[in-house]
Amino acid sequence: MLSNDARLGCSAEHVQQVAGEAEGVMLQAEVSASYARMRAAIQADGLDIAIASGFRDFARQLAIWQQKCQGKRPLYDSHGQRVDPSQLSVGEKLECILTWSALPGLSRHHWGTDFDVYDPTAYRNNPQLRLELTPSEYQGDGPSAKLALWLQQHAEQFGFFLPYREYQGGVAAEPWHLSHLQRASEELKAFDLTALRARLAQVEIAHQDYILNQLEEIKARYADTICPPRQQGHQEWFG
């Protein structure tokens, strides 16, 4: 079980470099070992996998949040359509942000249990192809479509599931986002909203008052609302 600091992304004591991945890609040791076994199985089936993003700390998540609130990054609605932030209320703007980016302190990436993946084959063969982590890359003829299908069929055999397999009214569908079933469920159960509230009150964050007033609702919609694993035996972890 993690400390509150680790759970909020304010410490990296619980993560380590993942062998065979880009420098700076970090996960919990147990998660990394499970990933290595899954990667070997994927490669044995003629596909490949790489991690685009693993552990992400509070400061990095805060920077993303600030940039989106300040108009330095584009905003999209739940359908992936770009929106004009000047035409939105504060609540509408934050809804657009939270659909695609977690509130600092609420990101599953803080825990070292969750990571974003892709098939690097097409990107190695075509240097002009850029990874964007969009649904189209994981569907149809997309460069990671076969990997996405493999993960849907086999990831749970290695202890992983897809928490954002489908849109549930909170976070957008993310076919690239994998989560370690046991470790992530433990951290979600143990999450301390009071600790998050205290942390957010201490930092400079856009729309701070609104966030603090709506924090319980934000957690319920964007952290607690996920797709359960497909195996019925794991349903109880997600109530």
Secondary structure, 3 states (H helix, E strand, C coil): CCCHHHHCCCCCCCCEECCCCCCCCEECHHHHHHHHHHHHHHHHCCCCCEEEECCCCHHHHHHHHHHHHCCCCCEECCCCCEECHHHCCHHHHHHHHHHHCCCCCCCHHHHCCEEEEECCHHHHHCCCCCCCCCHHHHCCCCCCHHHHHHHHHHHHHHCEECCCCCCCCCCCCCCCEEEEHHHHHHHHHHCCHHHHHHHHHHCCCCCHHHHHHCHHHHHHHHCCCCCCCCCHHHHHHHC
